[in-house]
Amino acid sequence: MRNESLAFAIALCLPAAGLAQGFAGLGTDAEGFAIPRPNPRFDFPQDHGAHPDYRIEWWYLTATLKDAEGNDYGVQWTLFRSATAPGEQDGWESPQIWMGHAGLTTARAHFSAERFARGGIGQAGVATEPFRAHIDDWHMTSHAGPDEDALDRLEVFARGEAFSYSLEFTAQGPLVSQGAQGYSVKSNDGQASYYYSQPFYQVAGILELPDGPVAVTGDGWLDREWSSQPLSEDQDGWDWVSLAFDDGHRMMGFQLRGREIFTAGTWITPDGEATPLPDGAVRFKARAHAQVAGRRVPVSWQIEWPEGNVSITTEPLNPQAWMDLSVSYWEGPLRFSGSHSGRGYLEMTGY
């Protein structure tokens, strides 16, 4: 997802009535656009690039970081593409709209920034050979060698009014397909996306904060996802986690909230073997709430996968990690404990 990881850019392309159809209009009818089908066959590096015949798409990167004194930080970098019509054209007639989101979280502060661009004029886009995703001067640029996947080595930069970061992401494991070999179902009505991840990054670089630069290291996670109608019209938000276990395992899980709760996830071994977790296998229970941006938001969760003997409780680095942007949401780093321990990222929409 962004794990439904956030195709908020679609909100820019829909009439006001469409926004009632799923969170940020993601349940709106996709007539005229390509629709994901089961049994996809990803083709890299081409599929690292844009898919303009699909309505929505994103390149979503997070990192949980530490400095030399043991202080924790979190970073998010996301590029969204949404389309008013299938296909691409040069110049201002392009139907493709781009949006960038960047976030940086500390224990005491949360920073966010946003960029917008029109396709077809060079201000934003994604190239595949060599790989580069950008909007203005924000970029995710590959430095992979000839025998590596294009996403194996990335240089990432973004900045906002009071922060910036420059980080190197180096993959220590393979790409992982989410759902059924990359076909990720989002509802009992059958809405779905194409979805794969790189959950095995080691990260190093510099955060620029109001008090000065900070050198950091840590772990990172990248999600790639595209679709044309990933939600049902009644699904008005989601809760999504990416989890890096101290023993080397990884886990992705989400619940979509609507008339019914729909869940999915993936259990990933240290060598990249993925086990899909179908609807109902992963359980989310809010443990604590906070007042955030004038609303009540669940910031601590109990997450269980009984079949895998996983039962953990998450705690946010900063409960006030609110992305106060054109479409607002909560997103920030977390720690977890219980049957397993580790760090991860939490994203929550629709509150």
N, C-alpha and C positions, 0 to 999 in steps of 0.2 A: 504494500500500500504506500506510503512514504514511508511507506511504509504504507498504505493509501497515501503514502507519503504525501500530499496536499497539491492538487491541481487547482489552486485558487485562481489561476489566470483565466479559467473558463468563466468566472463571474464577470469578467470584462466583456465577454462576447455574447451574453444572453440577455434577453429582455427581462424586465423586472419580474414578470410572472414566472419565468423559468427558475428563479432563485428559490421558489418554494418546492422545487422538485429535487429533493436530496440536498445535502449540505453543499453550499456554493454552486448549486445548479448541476451537480454531478449526476443526478438522476434524470436529467432532461433527455428526451428522445434524441437518438443519434442518427436520424434519417440522413442519408447521403454520405455518411462517413463509413470507413472500414470498421469491422467488428472483430475483436479477438475470437479465435476458434481454438478448440482443444488440439492437443498434440503439436504445439509449435516447434519449429526447428530454427533456433537462433543462428544467425550468420554473423560472426565477428571478423573484422571490426565494424561492418556496416550497421549492425544493430545497436552499436554504441551511439550512433548518430540519430538524427531526427526522423520521424515517421509522419510526414505531413498529411497523409490520407486519414490518419486517426485524429480525433478532436483534441485530445489532451495528452500531455507527456511531461515527465520530469526527470532531472538528474539531481539526486539528493544525497548529501554527504554530511555526516556528523562525526565528531571526535570527542572522546573523554580524555582529558589532559591533566598533567601535574607539572608544577615547577620544581626547582631544586629544593625548596623548603617543604614540599609535600602539599602545597595548596592545590585545590581542585579547580578545573575550568571545563567548560563545554563550548563547542563551536558547531555551528550549522551553516552550510552553503547549499543553496538550491536554485536551480534554473528551471522555470516552468515554460512550457509552450502550449498555447491554446489556439484554436483555429475557428474562424467564422465560416469557413468553407474548406473542403478538402483541397489538397495540392498547394503548390507554391508558385509565386510570380515575383519577378524582380520589381524593385521600386516600391512606392507607397501603395500600390494595388495589392500587395501581398496580403493574404487572409490570415497570416500567422502573427500572433501577438506573443511577446516574450515578457517574462517577469522574473526578477531575481530577488531572493530573500537571503539575508545573512543575519546570524545571531551569534552573540558571545555572552556566556554566562559565567559569573563568579559567585562566590558564596554571598556576596553583599550587593551585587548589581547585575542587571541584565540589559544588554544593548541589542538593538535590532535596526535593520535598514532594508530598504526596498528600492528596486530599479524597474523601469518599464521601457520597452522598446518595440518597434514595429519590425516585422520580418521584411526581408527584401532590400534593405538599405545598408546592411553591414554592421549595424549597431549591436546586434546580438545574433547568436546562432551556434551551431555545432558542426564542426568538421571532423572527419573520421581518419584521414591519413595525411598528416599526423592528427591524432585526436586533440581537439580543443573546443571547449564549451565556454562561451563568454557572453557578458552583457556589459557594455561600456568597458571599464578597465577591470572589472571582476572577471576572473578566469579560472578554469580548471584545465590544465595543460599537461599532456602526456610527455614523459621523458623515458618511456619504455624502450628497451632494446629490441633488435630485430627478431629475437626468438621469444619475446614476451608478449602477453596480451597488452593492448593499448592502455588499459586501466591499471596495470600493475604498478606503475610509478607516475604519480601525479603531483604537480605543483599547483597549489590553490591559494588564491588571493581574493580578499574582499575588504571593503572599508565602509564605515558609516561616519556619522558626525563626530562621535567620540571614541571610535575604536577602529582597529584594522587587524588583520592577521595574514601571515604568509607561512604556509605549512607544506611539508613534503609528506606524501602518503605512499608507503611501500607495501605491496601485498605480500603476505606470508602464506597464502593458501589460494585455492582456486575460486573462480566464480561459482555461485550457487543459484540454481533455479528454485523459485518459490512456487508453491502450489503443485499442480500436476505437471512436472517438467516445464515450468514456466507459465502455465495457464492458471491464474489465481482467481478463484471464484469468490465473489463478494456478497452473494445473497442467495436465498432459496429460490428467487426468481431467475437466477442464472447469470446475472451481470458478472463481468469478469474483466481482467486486464492481463497483459503480458508483463511478467515481473521477474527480475533476477537481481542478485546482490553480489557485492564483494564485501564480506564481513570480516576480513582478516588483515586489515591494514595496521602497520606500525606507523606512528606519526611523530614528526619532530618539526619544530619551527619557532616562530616568534609571534607573540600577541602584543599589539600596541594598545595600551590602556591609558586612561587619563594620568595615572601615576608614573607612566613610563613603560619601556619594553620589558617583556617577560619571556624567557626561554622555557619551552615546554616540550614534553614527550608524552606519548600515550597510545591509544588504540582508536581506529576509525572504522566506519561502516558506510558503504555506498549502496543506494537503491536506484534501480532503473525500472521505470514502469510507464506503459502507455496503453490507452484505451480510447473509447468514444462515449461510453455510458457505464462507468464502473460502479455506480450505486443504484439501488432501487429508489423510487421517488419518495418513499417514506423514511429513508435513512438520513438522519439529520446530524450525524456526527460520529466520531470514532475515537478510540483509545488504542494507541499503538506503541509497542516497545521493541527495541533491539537490545539484546542482552549479551554481554561478553563474560562468560563464567571464568573464574580463576583457574579452573582445571583445563581450560582450552576449548571447551564447547561454546557454541553460540546458539541463540534462540531468537526467532522473530515471532511475535504474536500480536493479534489485534482483535478488537470487538467493534462491530458496527451496530449503532443504536438506532432502532426504528420500532415498528410494531412488534418485532421480535429482535432478540439479540442474535447476531450472527458472528461466529468466531472462526479464526483460522490461524495457523502458525506453521513454523518449520523448526525442527530440532536438527542441529548441524554438529557433526563430530569435528574434532580438531583437524582431521585430514579432508574435510569438506563433504563428507557423505551426508545427504539431506533426507530427513524423514518428514513428509507432510503431515500436519496435524489438522484433521477435518473439523467441521463445525461441531462445537460442543466439547472438543478434546481439551481446549485451554479455557480456564475459568478466570475471570476478572472480578474482584470484589474491592470496592473502595474502602480504605481503612481510615483515612483522615482527609479533611477538607480545609481549604483556606479561602479567605476573601482575597480575590485577585481581580484587579481592574473593575471593581464594583460588582463582582459576581462570585458565586460559591463554586469552587472548582475542586475536584478530588485530586490531591497531590501525592498521596501515598496509596499504594495498591497491594493487595495480596493476589498473586498470580500463581495458579496451580495447573499442572499437567499431571493428573493422578497416575496415568499409565506409565509415565516416565519417572515417577517418584520426585517430581519437582514441586516444591511449595515454598515460595519466597515472598518476602515483603520488601517493597521498594521505598526509598526515601529520597526526595529531591535534594539536589545541591542547593537550590534556591527556589522556594515555593512561589516566588513572584516572577517566574520566567515567562512573562506574557509577551507575545509578539504583537505589538500594537501597530498593525499595518492595515492595508486596505481591506483585507479580511483577517480578523484577529484570531489567535489561537494560542494555546500554551505549548511550549516546547523547551525542554532542558535536560541536562544530564542527571543521572540518578546513581545511587548505590543500592545493592540489594543483599539480603541475608536470609537465612533460614536453612532449607535443605542444601542450598548452594549459596555462594557469595560471588560478588563481582560488581561490574559497573555497566551502565548502558544509557540509553536515551529514551525519553518518553515524549510522545506527541498526543495532544488531545484537542479535538475540534468540536464546535457546536455548543459550547457552554456560554 
